[in-house]
């Protein structure tokens, strides 16, 4: 059953067209953290779309994240390398994923930050129309941060 889902996800990526996303996110990522396993399941990036639990969403890369910004949102060592990006997207608050869970309660997800290092991907989803501010203080007090999720290849 899992093999069938993986094959479908890969086929979706091959059929997706558009502007390629940054190479480090591209491809299929297996849910690693408990939150990713219970809410999103596996995710895939291809072209100008991302797929969560076989639902595709258009994404647009806004900018790269600075090492300090990556540290603030993902609690990562800024000297560990890797790279992060900020994306704009629209995932309706009513959209249900694994176990009928949503990403951000009833709020629409409008921003996504990613951090890739080696064979590991971390994603943070944000609601709100304003671009998130990636400082320790702002992230700690943010009501727009929906959650962070970990994935692996």
N, C-alpha and C positions, 0 to 999 in steps of 0.2 A: 504494500500500500504506500509506504514512504517512498519507495523507488518510483512509483507511478507519479506521485506528487512532484518529485524532483525532476523527472523527465518533462512533465507539463510546464514546470517553471522555466526550465532551460529552453523549451520550445517557445515559450512566450518571449523570452529574451531575444531569441534569434529572429522572431517576427517583428519585434519592436523596432521602430525606425525613428529617426530624428537626430538631434545634436547629441553626440556622446557626452555622458557625464564624465567627471574627472575619473581617470583610469583606476585610481586606487579603490573607489567604491564599486566599480563595475563588477557584475557577476552575482552569483548566488551565495548568500551568507546563512549559515545554520544558527538558529537561536541557541544561545549559550547560557545566559542568565535566567534565573527563575522567572523574572518578570517578562522577558522576551518569550520564553516557552509558554507562559500562561496567557499572554495578551496578543502578541504579533505572530508568533511562529516564525518560520524562516522568512527572510526578505531577499529581494533581488533588485539589482539596478541594471538598467540597460537603456541606451538612447536617452531620451528626455523623460523617462518614466521610472518609477519604482513600483515594486509589487510587494504587497503585504497580504499574506494568506490568500493569494490568487486574485486580489483586487489591485488593479493598476491605477496609479495616480501620477499626474504630470508634475514634474519638478523643474525648478529653474535655479541654477547655481547663482548666488548673489555675490559671494566673495570668499576668499580663503580666510581662515581664522589664524590669528597670531598665536604663538606658543603660550603666552600668558592667558589668552582667552580659552584655549583648550584646557589648560590647568584648572581654570575657574569652573568650567561647566562639567568636566569629566574627572576632576580630582586626579589628574595625570601629572607625572613628572615632566616638566617643560623641557628637560634635557634628554628625554627618552627618544626623541625623534618622532617620526610619523607626521601626519598632516591632517588638518581639519578644514571643513567647509561649511558654509551656511547656505541653506536652500530655502526657497519659498515654495509652498505647496498648499493644497486645500483638501483636508480630510474632514468630512462632516462629522459633527459630534454624535450623530445618530448611527454612524457606520460601526457595525459590530465585527469583531475578529474572532480569534480563538476563544472558546468557552463563552461566547456572546459578550466578551469584554470590549470596551471602547478605549481609545487612546487617552482621552482627556475628559472623562465624564460626559457632560452634555456640550462642552465647548468644542468649536471647530479648531483643528490643528492647522496652523498657518505657517509655521517655521520648523525647520529641522536642521540641527547641527550634527555633523559627523566627525569622527576621529578615527583614522586608520593608522595602525602601527603593526607591521608584520602581517600576520594572518588573523588579526583581531580588528573588529569594527565596533565602535560605540556610537549610539544614536541618542540624541536628546530631542524630544518633541516639545514645541511651545505653542500655546494658544495666543490670542491677542493680535491686533492689527499692527502694533508697533514692533519694529525690529528689536529682538532681545539684546540686552546689554550684557556682555560677558566679562563681568568683574566678580570677584568673590562676594562682595557685599550685595550686589544686585541679584546674583543667582541665589544666595542664601535667603533673600527676602522676596523672591519672585513668586507671584501667584500665577504666572503664565507657564512655568515649567511643568509639563505634564508628566514627565518621567524619562529615565535613561534606561537604555537597553543594550545588552552586549551580545555580539555575534562572532562566529569564527568560521574559517574555511576548513 
